[in-house]
Amino acid sequence: MTTYPPLSVREKVAYGLGDMASNLYNGFFGIFLLYYYTDVWGIHPGHAALMFLVTRWVDAITDPAMGLIADRTNTKWGKYRPYILWTIIPYALLGYLLFLGPDLGDTGKVIYAYVTYSLVMLAYTAINVPYSALLAVIHPDSAERTKATQYRFVLASLGSIVVGAGTKPLVDALGGGDELTGFRLTIVLFAILSVILFLITFAFTRERIAPAKQENAKIKDDLGVLIRNISWVVLAVASVLIVIGLIGRLSSVAFYVKYVLELSDEKRLWWMDSTSLIITAGFVGQLVGALVTPLLVRKSDKKTLLIAACCLAATALLFNYFLPASFVVALVAHVIVMLGFGIMITLLFAMYTDCSEYGEWVSGKNSAGLTVSASMFALKFGSAIGVAIPSAILAVFGFKSPIDGAAQVQTGEAVGGIVMMFNIVPGAFFLAAAAFIWFYRIDRKLLSLIETEMRARREGAALFDPAAA
């Protein structure tokens, strides 16, 4: 059988830049949107929590629908790449509208938040479901897809570092003391950069794998194949739990630093204050996690590594909870948590493509778009709950927003709630994810068999284009 040419460094970098572009938005939202809504624009935390939950039910329809549409698309550019080109401008504009911050009164602000957040998540679906599905057809070998995944999350981590290290300084500099204006102008810069990066992804990547068996499949058949894929179900649930833990942690950093550690906005290192430094150091940890993952995979299977990474993050959170609150403890614990997450997220998406390959092996149908889209819904749903839980905790424990004229010093009950949402809640979700991953079934032996048989099928159909490599 043909030895398939490995992916070039240029193509792996180009693919990874797409997730850097995504993280300039999604990372920005995950870290700062709750703070922006409650402390800058003035939405009650309870209203924000409800909005994050309600809007996610829309994704239950739009994410799988986008996957099904992409799977049935055929253009000269392939199935998935065209959507990067077609949707990038609406994606950029809607991100700006999310942080426009018009003065509409309490009810008007909530309605505006519902509409703009729903639309920007729809745009996120339209561009990121095809982008993620592209990984499943970029190369037939799992090892090459894992390398591409590594580049993806290394560059995603760099994007997150830009967000973590640059957002607050940019907000301060561009806003001139007005945080509302600062957030509005900062998202403009991130939007422009996202457009450029996604265009590079479109220009320098290729789709090389077509379905081993072309047929007009019914939607219910595709969904049936997906639901019967137990390993995918396990990953989808684990993804929700992991992302809830991650976003719950990230969206709590600013509150923990401000109200528990009681640190000001004074610069601690270079241009970064305490919040920016913790976030940035954490994303450096994530970058290291993504870099070392392929080395770890050579020595252990993906399932074991994923369980270990979840337990590592949970252990760091428990230490952070029981040790006396200090900046150094919070910084070190957060770096370890994000190191574990860098390993988790790199493994998760490599394993999703393995699930896609398994689904085609047993059914003869290539449904990479549907497989990844449903996975994207799991991640987005987890993100929403991850922000909603801290929002709800703030509301239940009596947090008072400074924009409402409340004092900067919170009650002991409110501070206790912030400590819990910063440590105990994310740690519990990471441990729950580890328990689910135990039931994942695709091991190295099965994956080797799948790749051998799928190569033979594609060889017969001459579906691989060596010239495109």
C-alpha positions in Angstrom: 0.0 0.0 0.0 1.0 3.6 -0.6 3.0 5.4 2.0 1.2 8.7 2.5 3.4 11.8 2.5 3.5 13.4 6.0 1.9 16.8 6.5 4.3 19.7 5.9 5.2 22.1 8.7 3.6 24.9 6.7 0.2 23.1 6.6 0.3 22.1 10.2 1.0 25.7 11.2 -1.7 27.0 8.9 -4.2 24.5 10.4 -3.2 25.5 13.9 -3.6 29.2 13.2 -7.3 28.6 12.8 -7.6 27.7 16.5 -5.4 30.7 17.4 -8.0 32.8 15.6 -10.8 31.0 17.4 -9.2 31.5 20.8 -8.8 35.2 20.2 -12.6 35.2 20.5 -13.6 32.2 22.5 -10.8 32.6 25.0 -11.7 36.3 25.3 -15.3 35.4 26.0 -14.5 32.6 28.4 -12.2 34.8 30.5 -13.7 38.2 30.4 -17.3 38.1 29.2 -18.8 37.4 32.7 -16.6 40.2 34.2 -17.6 42.5 31.4 -21.3 41.8 31.8 -21.4 42.2 35.6 -18.6 44.7 36.5 -18.4 46.8 33.3 -21.8 46.8 31.5 -24.0 46.1 34.5 -26.0 43.0 34.0 -27.1 41.1 37.2 -25.2 37.9 37.6 -28.4 35.9 37.8 -29.6 37.2 34.5 -26.2 36.4 32.9 -26.3 32.8 34.3 -29.7 32.2 32.8 -28.7 33.7 29.5 -25.6 31.5 29.2 -27.8 28.4 29.8 -30.8 29.3 27.6 -28.8 30.3 24.6 -27.0 27.0 24.6 -30.1 25.1 23.7 -30.0 26.7 20.3 -26.7 25.0 19.7 -28.4 21.6 20.3 -29.9 22.2 16.8 -27.4 24.4 15.0 -24.2 22.5 15.8 -25.4 19.1 14.4 -27.2 20.8 11.6 -24.0 22.6 10.6 -22.2 19.3 10.6 -24.8 17.6 8.5 -24.7 20.5 6.0 -20.9 20.5 5.8 -20.8 16.7 5.3 -23.1 17.1 2.3 -21.2 20.0 0.8 -19.1 19.5 -2.3 -17.0 22.3 -3.9 -13.7 22.7 -5.7 -12.2 23.6 -2.2 -13.7 20.5 -0.5 -16.4 20.0 2.1 -15.2 21.9 5.1 -12.7 24.6 4.0 -15.2 26.8 2.1 -17.1 27.7 5.3 -13.9 29.3 6.7 -13.9 31.7 3.8 -17.7 32.3 3.7 -18.3 33.0 7.4 -15.2 34.8 8.7 -16.6 38.4 8.1 -19.9 37.8 9.9 -18.0 36.1 12.7 -15.8 39.2 13.1 -18.6 41.7 13.0 -20.8 39.9 15.5 -17.9 39.7 18.0 -17.7 43.5 17.9 -21.4 43.8 18.4 -21.2 41.6 21.5 -19.0 44.2 23.2 -20.7 47.3 21.8 -22.2 48.0 25.2 -25.1 50.3 24.3 -27.0 52.1 27.2 -30.4 50.4 26.9 -31.5 50.2 30.5 -31.6 47.0 32.6 -34.2 45.1 30.4 -32.8 46.3 27.1 -29.3 45.2 28.1 -30.5 41.7 28.9 -32.3 41.4 25.6 -29.3 42.8 23.7 -27.1 40.3 25.5 -29.4 37.4 24.5 -29.5 38.4 20.8 -25.8 39.2 20.3 -24.5 36.3 22.3 -26.8 33.9 20.4 -25.7 35.3 17.0 -22.0 35.3 17.8 -22.2 31.6 18.9 -24.1 30.8 15.7 -21.2 32.4 13.7 -18.8 30.4 15.9 -20.6 27.2 14.9 -20.6 28.1 11.2 -16.9 28.5 11.1 -15.6 26.2 13.8 -17.6 23.0 13.1 -16.1 22.8 9.5 -12.7 23.9 10.8 -12.6 21.1 13.4 -14.0 18.6 10.9 -11.1 19.5 8.5 -8.8 17.7 10.9 -10.5 14.3 10.2 -9.9 14.6 6.4 -6.5 16.3 6.4 -4.6 13.0 6.5 -5.5 9.3 6.8 -2.9 8.5 9.5 -3.8 9.0 13.2 -0.2 9.9 14.0 -0.3 12.8 11.5 -3.6 14.0 12.7 -2.2 14.0 16.3 0.7 16.1 15.1 -1.7 18.5 13.4 -3.7 18.6 16.7 -0.5 19.4 18.6 0.1 22.4 16.3 -3.5 23.4 16.7 -3.4 23.6 20.4 0.1 25.0 20.7 -1.0 27.9 18.5 -4.4 28.0 20.3 -2.4 28.4 23.6 -0.4 31.2 22.0 -3.7 32.9 21.1 -4.8 32.4 24.7 -1.6 33.9 25.9 -2.2 37.0 23.8 -5.7 37.3 25.3 -4.5 36.7 28.8 -1.5 39.0 28.7 -2.8 41.6 26.4 -6.5 42.2 27.1 -6.4 44.2 30.3 -3.5 46.4 29.2 -5.2 47.0 25.9 -8.5 47.8 27.6 -6.7 50.3 29.9 -4.7 51.9 27.0 -7.5 52.0 24.4 -10.2 53.0 26.9 -8.2 55.7 28.7 -9.8 54.7 32.0 -13.2 53.8 30.4 -13.4 50.0 30.5 -16.5 49.9 28.3 -14.7 51.7 25.5 -11.6 49.7 26.1 -13.3 46.3 25.7 -15.1 47.6 22.5 -11.8 48.7 20.8 -9.9 45.6 22.0 -12.3 43.2 20.3 -11.9 45.2 17.1 -8.2 44.4 17.1 -8.8 40.7 17.9 -11.5 40.5 15.2 -9.1 41.8 12.5 -6.4 39.5 13.6 -8.8 36.5 13.6 -9.8 37.3 10.0 -6.2 37.3 8.8 -5.4 34.0 10.6 -8.4 32.1 9.3 -7.6 33.2 5.8 -4.2 31.7 6.2 -5.8 28.5 7.3 -8.1 28.4 4.3 -5.2 29.2 1.9 -2.6 26.6 3.0 -4.6 23.5 4.1 -6.1 20.7 2.0 -8.7 18.0 2.2 -7.2 14.7 1.2 -9.7 12.1 2.3 -13.1 11.5 0.7 -15.7 9.0 1.9 -14.8 5.4 1.2 -18.3 4.9 0.0 -20.3 7.6 -1.6 -24.1 7.5 -1.1 -27.0 9.7 -0.2 -27.3 8.8 3.4 -30.3 9.7 5.5 -29.8 12.0 8.4 -31.3 9.6 10.9 -28.8 6.9 9.7 -25.9 9.3 10.3 -27.2 10.2 13.8 -27.7 6.5 14.5 -24.1 5.7 13.7 -22.9 8.5 15.9 -25.0 7.5 18.9 -24.0 3.9 18.7 -20.3 5.0 18.8 -19.9 4.5 22.6 -16.4 6.0 22.6 -17.7 9.2 21.0 -20.5 9.4 23.6 -17.9 9.0 26.4 -15.7 11.8 24.9 -18.7 14.1 24.4 -19.7 13.8 28.0 -16.1 14.1 29.2 -15.7 17.2 27.1 -18.7 18.9 28.7 -17.3 18.1 32.1 -13.8 19.2 31.4 -14.8 22.5 29.7 -17.2 23.3 32.6 -14.3 22.9 35.0 -11.9 25.0 32.8 -14.3 27.9 32.0 -15.6 27.9 35.6 -11.9 28.3 36.7 -11.0 31.0 34.1 -14.1 33.1 34.6 -13.4 33.2 38.3 -9.8 34.4 38.2 -10.6 38.1 38.1 -13.0 37.8 41.0 -10.6 35.7 43.1 -7.7 38.2 42.6 -9.9 41.2 43.3 -12.0 40.0 46.2 -10.1 37.1 47.8 -6.5 38.1 47.4 -7.5 41.7 47.5 -4.9 42.8 44.9 -5.1 46.0 43.0 -4.5 46.7 39.3 -0.9 47.6 39.9 1.6 46.1 37.5 3.3 43.0 38.9 5.4 41.9 35.9 6.1 44.1 32.9 2.7 45.4 31.7 0.7 42.7 33.5 -1.3 43.1 36.7 -1.9 40.1 39.0 -5.0 38.9 37.1 -3.2 39.1 33.7 -0.1 37.4 35.1 -2.1 34.4 36.5 -4.0 34.0 33.3 -0.9 34.3 31.1 1.2 31.9 33.2 -1.7 29.4 33.0 -1.8 29.6 29.2 2.0 29.1 29.1 1.3 25.9 31.1 -1.4 24.9 28.5 1.2 25.5 25.8 3.7 23.2 27.5 1.0 20.6 27.9 0.2 20.7 24.2 3.9 20.4 23.3 4.6 17.4 25.5 1.4 15.4 24.5 2.8 13.6 21.4 5.9 12.6 23.5 3.6 11.2 26.2 1.4 9.4 23.6 4.5 7.4 22.5 4.8 5.9 26.0 1.2 5.5 27.0 -2.3 5.3 25.4 -4.5 8.3 25.0 -7.2 7.1 27.4 -4.7 6.7 30.3 -3.1 10.0 29.7 -6.4 11.8 29.6 -7.5 10.3 32.9 -4.1 11.3 34.5 -4.3 14.9 33.2 -7.8 15.3 34.7 -6.6 14.0 38.1 -3.5 16.2 37.9 -5.7 19.3 37.5 -8.1 18.3 40.2 -5.2 17.7 42.7 -3.8 21.1 42.0 -7.2 22.7 42.7 -7.5 20.9 46.0 -4.1 22.2 47.1 -5.1 25.7 46.1 -8.3 25.3 48.2 -6.7 24.0 51.4 -3.5 26.1 51.4 -3.7 29.7 52.7 -4.8 32.1 50.0 -1.8 33.8 48.4 -0.8 35.0 44.9 2.0 32.5 44.6 -0.1 29.5 45.5 -2.9 30.6 43.1 -0.3 31.1 40.4 1.4 27.8 40.7 -1.9 25.9 41.1 -3.3 27.6 38.0 -0.2 26.7 35.9 -0.6 23.1 36.9 -4.3 23.1 36.1 -3.7 24.6 32.7 -0.8 22.2 32.0 -3.2 19.4 32.6 -5.8 21.0 30.4 -3.2 21.4 27.5 -2.8 17.7 27.6 -6.6 17.1 27.9 -7.7 19.2 24.9 -4.9 18.0 22.6 -5.9 14.4 23.4 -9.6 15.0 23.1 -9.6 16.3 19.6 -7.1 13.6 18.4 -9.5 11.0 19.9 -12.5 12.6 18.2 -10.9 12.0 14.8 -10.2 8.4 15.9 -13.9 8.2 16.7 -14.7 9.6 13.2 -12.4 7.0 11.6 -14.1 4.2 13.7 -17.5 5.4 12.6 -16.6 5.2 8.9 -14.9 1.8 9.5 -18.1 0.2 10.9 -20.6 2.0 8.7 -18.9 2.9 5.4 -20.1 6.5 5.9 -17.8 9.5 6.4 -19.6 11.8 8.8 -16.6 13.8 10.1 -18.7 17.0 10.2 -21.5 15.5 12.2 -19.0 13.8 14.6 -17.1 17.0 15.3 -20.2 19.3 15.3 -21.8 17.3 18.0 -18.5 17.4 19.8 -18.4 21.2 19.3 -21.8 21.4 20.9 -20.6 19.5 23.9 -17.7 22.0 24.2 -19.9 25.0 23.8 -22.5 23.7 26.2 -19.8 23.0 28.7 -18.5 26.6 28.2 -21.9 28.0 28.8 -22.4 26.0 32.0 -18.9 26.8 33.0 -19.7 30.5 33.0 -23.3 30.1 34.3 -22.2 28.2 37.4 -19.9 31.0 38.7 -22.7 33.5 37.7 -25.2 31.6 39.8 -22.8 31.2 42.7 -22.2 35.0 42.7 -25.9 35.6 42.8 -26.7 32.9 45.5 -23.8 34.0 47.8 -24.9 37.7 47.7 -22.2 39.2 45.4 -22.7 42.9 44.8 -21.5 44.5 41.6 -19.4 47.7 42.0 -21.4 49.2 39.1 -24.5 49.2 41.3 -22.6 51.3 43.9 -21.6 48.4 46.1 -18.5 48.6 48.2 -15.3 46.9 46.8 -15.2 44.7 50.0 -17.6 41.7 49.7 -19.3 39.9 52.5 -17.6 36.8 54.0 -20.3 34.6 52.4 -19.7 36.1 48.9 -15.9 35.6 49.3 -16.5 32.0 50.3 -18.6 31.5 47.2 -15.8 32.9 45.0 -13.2 30.6 46.7 -15.5 27.6 46.0 -16.2 28.5 42.4 -12.4 29.0 41.9 -11.3 25.6 43.3 -13.9 23.0 44.4 -16.4 23.3 41.5 -13.8 22.9 38.7 -12.0 20.2 40.6 -15.2 18.1 41.0 -15.9 18.4 37.2 -12.4 17.3 36.3 -12.7 14.2 38.5 -16.1 13.4 37.0 -14.6 13.6 33.5 -11.8 11.1 34.5 -14.5 8.7 35.7 -16.3 8.8 32.3 -13.2 8.5 30.2 -12.6 5.1 31.8 -15.3 3.7 29.5 -13.5 4.8 26.3 -13.0 1.7 24.0 -10.7 2.6 21.1 -7.2 1.4 22.0 -4.0 1.2 20.0 -4.6 -2.3 18.7 -8.1 -1.5 17.4 -6.9 1.8 15.9 -4.1 0.1 14.0 -6.6 -2.4 12.5 -8.9 0.4 11.5 -6.2 2.4 9.8 -5.0 -0.7 7.8 -8.4 -1.5 6.5 -9.4 2.1 5.8 -6.2 2.5 3.8 -7.0 -0.5 1.7 -10.5 0.9 1.0 -9.2 4.3 0.0 -6.4 2.7 -2.1 -9.1 0.9 -4.1 -11.1 4.0 -4.7 -8.0 6.2 -5.4 -9.3 8.8 -3.1 -6.0 10.1 -1.9 -4.3 12.9 -4.0 -0.5 12.7 -3.6 -0.1 15.8 -5.7 -2.1 17.8 -3.1 0.4 16.9 -0.4 
